[in-house]
Amino acid sequence: MQQFNKELKQKREKLQKIKDNVTIDRLKDLNLTIKVIDQLLTKYPNQKTNYPNIFLEEYEFLKKYKFLWEICTTISEFTSDEIRSYYWYEHNLKNKELLELSNDFFKNATNKEIYELFLKLYKQNKNIHFVKLDKNSYFKGESTFLLYDKSFYLQLQREYDFSDISTLIHEFGHGIQFLLNYNYNLFVNQVCFSEISSIFFELLSMDYFSKDLFFKRDAITAEQSLWDNSCENALSLTRLFQVFESIDLNEWENKNIIKKKLTNYLLEYNIDSLLNEMPSHDFPYVISYSIANELYLMYLNDPEESFYIYKKIMAIDLKLPPDKYLDEIINLGVLPTENLDKYEKVLKRKLV
Ligand SMILES: [Zn+2]
């Protein structure tokens, strides 16, 4: 993660220096941009082993999104009993070739408007970095948008398999959302919806490359593994919700009482392995996946229609309370989990 951090630090210094010379209007954006950089630079905490604390953190985060628990539970019902092994071919593609493949994808599989947005990001290729795989790192790819100068930074850890392509396109998916509608609240209250755009394009890329003889097997494997992972993560989350419900936690109780209850539960039942997974980290991905997947099914039927609805979703006010944000998505006719059984069949057909 070295290169990326170095540049962001330099950018931070530059912004600090000009702070006194900007208008009040721009100062707001500038301060926010500095805050985003600071958060990015301190994002990787050490693995925690204090289970009561993890338990409490998981609870505090997940209880805010109780209205989304049902989506997880529905997805978890699709978890397969089979233990699948995925085989990934090794691809020795150069960084430049990866970028060209992402360009091919956006050019051929999306529409003119989205392709033009992609090009705005693509042209900033001096901010796009490829780094060696760091096994300790939590993120395979990450990107950030600096509101102050509308710059887009992306870095990808190379694994030398198909995931390099789909992750790169996933990150560009974030960038396209940032260009369409950026508000810091996307990472706060709206965090559960912050992966819709990225996962949507990631799914589209899997479909696109499944038509390419060279990448076909990998693209289908990637789609299968994304589905399996999402179902399994939804299952872990559902187990955690069941734990919360069995303790009968009341939102009005104070923190100390809750912590005591959780600690007592931990003494009685061993759920360390469940907590080790920190299911709340996967929660935004599962929720966003459920919506991106509906858009993807729409795309398979009628690409233009899906892009139209996609843009409408991106235009939803990011400052809304999250339950209202979901209402807006539903009002557009996108019902999370509505077509999961249909999707399961689509995927099965591809696997034949
Ligand atoms: Zn993402």
Residues whose N, C-alpha, C, O or C-beta is under 5 A from the ligand:
A	BS01	ZN	E195 S198
